[in-house]
Amino acid sequence: MSLRLRVFRPGEIVFFQDMQADDAFLLKEGRIEIFRTTDAGETVLATLGPGAIFGEMALVDSRPHSAGARAIDIAVATVIPRRDL
């Protein structure tokens, strides 16, 4: 396994909507916001805290991310590469 920790600063994008997925994430600290962007603007779908796994559905169904993710405050996540999922 090749797991590693990654730190995201407040406002930093973890991944964009429609971006090809290579990793899933396990949130260890902080908060992550999941959001979708349409012509009408941005909608926050969820706010995740420690223990949440996100980004995995794009790996499961082999499609681009259906939503984006960004750090609300300093967030630390374990990065889980596709090959280790």
C-alpha positions in Angstrom: 0.0 0.0 0.0 1.2 3.5 -0.8 -1.0 5.6 1.5 0.2 9.2 2.3 -1.2 12.2 4.3 -2.0 15.4 2.5 -2.7 18.8 4.1 -5.2 21.2 2.5 -5.4 24.9 3.4 -8.7 26.7 3.8 -10.3 27.2 0.5 -8.0 24.8 -1.3 -9.7 22.6 -3.9 -9.1 18.8 -3.3 -10.7 18.0 -6.7 -13.0 19.6 -9.2 -16.3 18.5 -10.5 -15.8 16.5 -13.8 -12.2 15.9 -13.0 -10.9 12.4 -13.6 -10.4 10.5 -10.3 -7.2 8.8 -9.3 -7.6 8.9 -5.5 -10.1 8.6 -2.7 -9.6 10.4 0.7 -10.1 9.6 4.3 -10.5 12.8 6.3 -8.4 12.8 9.5 -8.8 16.4 10.7 -10.7 19.5 9.6 -13.7 19.9 7.4 -14.3 19.4 3.7 -17.2 20.9 1.7 -18.7 18.9 -1.3 -20.2 21.2 -3.9 -21.7 21.1 -7.4 -21.5 24.0 -9.9 -24.2 24.6 -12.5 -25.2 27.5 -14.7 -27.3 28.7 -11.8 -24.3 28.8 -9.5 -22.8 26.7 -6.7 -24.7 24.4 -4.3 -23.1 22.9 -1.2 -24.1 19.3 -1.0 -22.4 18.3 2.3 -19.9 19.3 4.9 -17.7 16.4 6.0 -15.7 16.0 9.2 -13.1 13.6 10.5 -13.7 9.9 9.6 -15.5 10.7 6.3 -14.4 9.1 3.1 -14.9 11.1 -0.1 -14.0 10.9 -3.7 -14.4 7.2 -3.8 -17.5 7.0 -6.0 -15.6 8.2 -9.0 -13.2 5.4 -8.5 -16.0 2.8 -8.0 -17.9 3.8 -11.2 -14.8 4.8 -13.2 -16.3 8.2 -14.1 -15.2 11.8 -13.4 -16.1 13.4 -10.1 -19.8 14.3 -10.0 -19.0 17.2 -7.5 -16.1 19.2 -6.3 -14.4 19.1 -2.8 -12.7 22.0 -1.0 -11.2 22.5 2.5 -13.2 24.7 4.8 -10.4 25.0 7.3 -7.0 23.2 7.6 -7.8 19.6 6.7 -5.6 16.5 6.8 -6.6 13.5 4.7 -5.1 10.1 4.0 -4.9 9.7 0.2 -6.0 6.3 -1.0 -4.8 5.7 -4.6 -7.1 3.8 -7.0 -4.8 0.7 -7.0 -5.0 0.4 -3.2 -8.8 0.9 -2.9 
